[in-house]
Every structure is written in C-alpha cells, then in structure tokens.
Amino acid sequence: MKAGLDAARTNFAHVMTIQQETWTGDRLELRISALAQVVSATIDVAEDRVHLQLFLPWLLAKLAETIQPLIRKEATLLLEKK
C-alpha cells in the first residue's frame, strides 16, 4: 500500500496532493487536495478485502461517477501487485 501511495503521488501530482497520511494498525487516514478541494479518506485493510471510504466536497461529489472507475482501476492495480 505504501509503495502504491508513493506511485499515486507521482502519477497524479498534477491533480492531487496528499496532505496527510496516518496509519493506525490496518487503517489509513488520508487528507488529499484535488482540484482545489479537500478530500478525506479512510482505507481499512484486511486479509481478504480493502475498504475505501471517501468524503467528498460538493464539487467532487458531482464528479464522483467519473472518478469512481478510475479509483477502482488504480486500487485494483495496487492490490494485484505483490
């Protein structure tokens, strides 16, 4: 996961900045700036699944249908890499 976050920082630096990254056990809390908006996220990692929860501001929530497939694709790639 940490290597994937580093890759996301590099690959998406033109649209987002990770402001805060806090691990507590198997839970990651993130604060991300994207398109001049702040997004909060939690990622819970278990042996058989990963649960991502995003808290989007109004503007990004309107774009969620477009963003969701990209997030799903990138998350799947991260999980498939060993």
VEXZAZA-463871 format. One line per field, with one value per residue (C-alpha): residue number from 1; residue in three letters; chain; z negated, y, x. Coordinates in Angstrom, 3 decimals, decimal comma. Each point is the difference from the previous one (the first is absolute). Example, Ala and Ser with C-alpha at 12.3 -4.5 7.8 and 13.67 -1.06 7.14 Angstrom:
REM residues 2
nunu <- 1 / 2
zaba <- ALA / SER
drenlum <- A / A
zz <- -7,800 / 0,660
yy <- -4,500 / 3,440
xx <- 12,300 / 1,370
REM end
This chain:
REM residues 82
nunu <- 1 / 2 / 3 / 4 / 5 / 6 / 7 / 8 / 9 / 10 / 11 / 12 / 13 / 14 / 15 / 16 / 17 / 18 / 19 / 20 / 21 / 22 / 23 / 24 / 25 / 26 / 27 / 28 / 29 / 30 / 31 / 32 / 33 / 34 / 35 / 36 / 37 / 38 / 39 / 40 / 41 / 42 / 43 / 44 / 45 / 46 / 47 / 48 / 49 / 50 / 51 / 52 / 53 / 54 / 55 / 56 / 57 / 58 / 59 / 60 / 61 / 62 / 63 / 64 / 65 / 66 / 67 / 68 / 69 / 70 / 71 / 72 / 73 / 74 / 75 / 76 / 77 / 78 / 79 / 80 / 81 / 82
zaba <- MET / LYS / ALA / GLY / LEU / ASP / ALA / ALA / ARG / THR / ASN / PHE / ALA / HIS / VAL / MET / THR / ILE / GLN / GLN / GLU / THR / TRP / THR / GLY / ASP / ARG / LEU / GLU / LEU / ARG / ILE / SER / ALA / LEU / ALA / GLN / VAL / VAL / SER / ALA / THR / ILE / ASP / VAL / ALA / GLU / ASP / ARG / VAL / HIS / LEU / GLN / LEU / PHE / LEU / PRO / TRP / LEU / LEU / ALA / LYS / LEU / ALA / GLU / THR / ILE / GLN / PRO / LEU / ILE / ARG / LYS / GLU / ALA / THR / LEU / LEU / LEU / GLU / LYS / LYS
drenlum <- A / A / A / A / A / A / A / A / A / A / A / A / A / A / A / A / A / A / A / A / A / A / A / A / A / A / A / A / A / A / A / A / A / A / A / A / A / A / A / A / A / A / A / A / A / A / A / A / A / A / A / A / A / A / A / A / A / A / A / A / A / A / A / A / A / A / A / A / A / A / A / A / A / A / A / A / A / A / A / A / A / A
zz <- 0,000 / -0,900 / 3,316 / 1,786 / -1,787 / 1,011 / 3,603 / -0,225 / -1,279 / 3,065 / 2,623 / -1,063 / -1,308 / 2,655 / -1,517 / -3,644 / -3,029 / -3,020 / -2,954 / -2,818 / -0,237 / -3,386 / -0,587 / -3,087 / 0,125 / 3,244 / 0,540 / 2,077 / -0,316 / 2,849 / 0,742 / 3,654 / 1,939 / 3,468 / 2,391 / -2,762 / -2,224 / -3,134 / -0,113 / -3,109 / 0,378 / -2,090 / 1,234 / -2,121 / 1,002 / -0,831 / 1,246 / 2,437 / 0,853 / 0,023 / -0,794 / 1,279 / -1,245 / 1,459 / -1,404 / 2,971 / 0,068 / 2,126 / 3,200 / 0,006 / -1,020 / 3,243 / 1,865 / -1,997 / 2,804 / 2,169 / -2,786 / -1,373 / 2,911 / -0,117 / -3,756 / 0,354 / 2,823 / -1,865 / -3,249 / 1,790 / 1,563 / -3,416 / -1,526 / 2,845 / -0,316 / -2,434
yy <- 0,000 / 2,454 / -0,550 / 0,499 / 3,299 / 1,162 / -0,911 / 1,857 / 3,091 / -0,126 / -1,038 / 2,415 / 2,917 / 2,249 / -0,377 / -0,986 / 0,389 / -2,317 / 2,398 / -2,518 / -3,752 / -1,682 / -3,752 / -1,460 / -3,768 / -1,123 / 3,317 / 2,858 / 3,467 / 2,389 / 3,628 / 0,890 / 3,248 / -0,478 / 2,647 / 2,627 / -2,160 / -2,013 / -3,680 / -2,183 / -3,733 / -3,116 / -3,290 / -3,109 / -2,915 / -3,584 / -3,271 / -0,588 / 3,530 / 3,698 / 2,542 / 3,554 / 2,747 / 3,504 / 3,135 / 2,306 / 3,699 / 1,037 / 0,699 / -3,317 / -1,872 / 1,231 / -1,554 / -3,256 / -2,084 / 0,918 / -0,399 / -3,338 / -2,223 / 1,589 / -0,570 / -3,586 / -0,662 / 1,475 / -1,777 / -3,334 / 0,505 / 0,771 / -3,126 / -2,264 / 1,041 / -2,194
xx <- 0,000 / 2,752 / 1,783 / -3,327 / -0,585 / 3,456 / -0,819 / -3,331 / 1,842 / 2,223 / -2,563 / -2,727 / 2,078 / -1,538 / -3,508 / 0,491 / 2,227 / -0,042 / 0,053 / -0,272 / 0,589 / -0,513 / 0,160 / -1,672 / 0,354 / -1,638 / -1,810 / 1,330 / -1,483 / 0,734 / -0,596 / 0,397 / -0,242 / -1,444 / -1,292 / 0,224 / -2,224 / 0,880 / -0,914 / 0,141 / 0,350 / 0,406 / 1,363 / -0,525 / 2,222 / -0,953 / 1,456 / -2,859 / -1,140 / 0,740 / -2,712 / 0,446 / -2,286 / 0,184 / -1,563 / -0,395 / -0,835 / -2,951 / 1,957 / 1,823 / -3,142 / -1,566 / 2,950 / -0,106 / -1,487 / 2,981 / 2,563 / -1,228 / 1,153 / 3,463 / 0,294 / -1,205 / 2,482 / 2,977 / -0,935 / -0,292 / 3,431 / 1,481 / -1,518 / 1,121 / 3,664 / 1,892
REM end
